[in-house]
Every structure is written in structure tokens, then in C-alpha cells.
Amino acid sequence: MEQVLSRREASEAVHDQGWRFLLGALRTSVPVGSLARAVGVAAQAVAVCGGDADRHLRVDARPARVVLTLQSSDRAAVTTRDVELARRITAAVNEGGLVTEPETGTGAPRSVQLLEIAIDALDIAGIRPFWKAVLGYADEAGAEGPEDPLVDPVGQGPAVWFQQMDRARPQRNRIHFDVCVPHDEAPLRIEAGLAAGGRLVSAARAPAFWVLADAEGNEACVTTWQGRDG
């Protein structure tokens, strides 16, 4: 029977297969040398998933790499079925002489990651409909409340979530980026940000997230799955 996994369970189940757990999904990259090869890998992954492909698999095929994402779409979570499919995809890719990897520490342009935009608000329920309408976004499966995050229904844009404010803060930005990276990529990404002129604002909630800022105080959070399970 298909069961939803905790963050730690999902991460540990596929870590050695080259997949990483990011924001309720499993994600990996397959480096390739051409778009034709990328399309072939994508077709292979769909074939491996069979009847589960439409409900679990998302594919982004580019000339240099194929990014594969697994998530149970009706639960917006990683399940035991997603783990099984990840292992089967990795085995099939390996048989073709390629690898599934998160591209951490490989010299790749960046590791696999997901981006969220966080909006601070005093009245989340009051502003959420505006952002849903203007972005053409939708409710995530199982998250239809007036204060829940919004997602791109075709999976191309970053998710948007709302952070409750207790008072107005006109002296600081009220929109910031959350960059969700593999947990073993976070130290490298933070080091790169600091070396590029940023500063560490807070590590109080690490390893769930670190708050960084540029030289003018605009903030971004580097986030991981760790430190979030009770």
C-alpha cells in the first residue's frame, strides 16, 4: 500500500541513488550531451514508470541535462511508490551508461534545487486571492485554505507562500526568495553567497534555513529539509 514518507525517510531512501528530497518531492539530474539524448532519457523514465508516470513523474529535458522529479500529485508528498520509481529509473539510466545525480560539488552550473517566493503579510487571506489571480496560480493538492501556499499549475514557476507578520515593517523588504537546495549543497551555496558580498543575517533555524542578505539588505533564505521533522 502506498504510504506518505517523512522528510528523513524520503531523503535516506534514495540518497545513495543520486536523488535529493526538496519541498515534498524527489529530484535528480541526468547529465547528457544532446537534446536527442535528453529526450531519450525522458522517454525511458516515462516507460519505467508506466501507468504511474502521469501521477508521479515530471520531466524537464534540456540539451545538457534532464531533471526528473517524483511526487505523488494527489498528495503533494513523497510516497513509497515514488521511492520505488526513483530506484527503477536510476537502474534504467545506469544501464544506458548514464547516472542520476544531484550535481552537488561536480562543477555543474548548480545543483538540483527548487525556488519559492515568500511574501510577508498582515492579512494573508486578504492578499492571497490577488496573487493567485495575477500569477494564474492554483492551490496545491490538499492545501486549499485561505493562508496556504500557491503553486504554478504547469510546474514551471516558483511556489509562493505567505509569512505571517505581527506588525507592519516598512523599513525592510516584504518579499524574499527561498532557495531550497540539497542538504549537502547548503554549505557550498552559503559560502558562495558570502564570498559574493553577502552577509549572514541569521543561522538560528539552521539547518532548516539560513537567512542571507545582499549589501543593501535584500534577503534570501537557503533552505533544506533538515531540522523540520518533529
Phi, psi and omega in degrees: 000136181291126182235143175286136182257152173288168178303312181295317180299315181295316181297311185290333183292333186232005184303316183283356177265000179089013177257154176230147179272123181221118173048053175076021180215159172260138187218140177210167178234144175241103178296132179226174183250358182199161177294325178299318179292322180298315179297324177296318178296318179300315179296322179296318179296319178297317180297319179297320181285336177059228181293347179272353187301312185295331184267343187235330193254136169234141186229134172236106184258124177230165181302329184266335186199161172242123176260124183248135180232134178238130177197142174287108189294331181278351178241349184051046183206164175272132180241174177300330178292320178299319179296316178299316180294323178299315180294322179291320178296316179300316179299317180293319179295317179299321179298332178272007177084013178244176182226152168262128183208154179277356180059039173266128178065028182251356186087002176293158179308321173194166176283171170299144181198170173225147183246136172237151172249125181255130180243118176286136183211145172279324181233084184300313181299332182282329183259340183305316180301326178298310182294324177297317182287313187288331178271345186069033183268179184218169174286142173286151180305127179078006181226077186246013182286165183292350180238010183281162179296166175241149181228155174288120184295341177255005171072024180259327183263166179289152173291155177238127176230164189240129182254124185290128174262147176263347178198159179296141179229072183293346184275358182222160177297149180244008172230131177218164180264139169250118181255105181273116184240163172304144186300333179273000175264337188306312181300322179294319182291321178295315179301319180295319179296319179292320179293337182268014176103003179277176176221153178275118180275317182200140172238020185298330182254012177294146006270011176295314174197152172244138178261122177245162177215150174279184186296342180257006175092002176289130191258151171215146178249132169266120188239154173222174177285340188290151177076015183248336176285143181292000000 
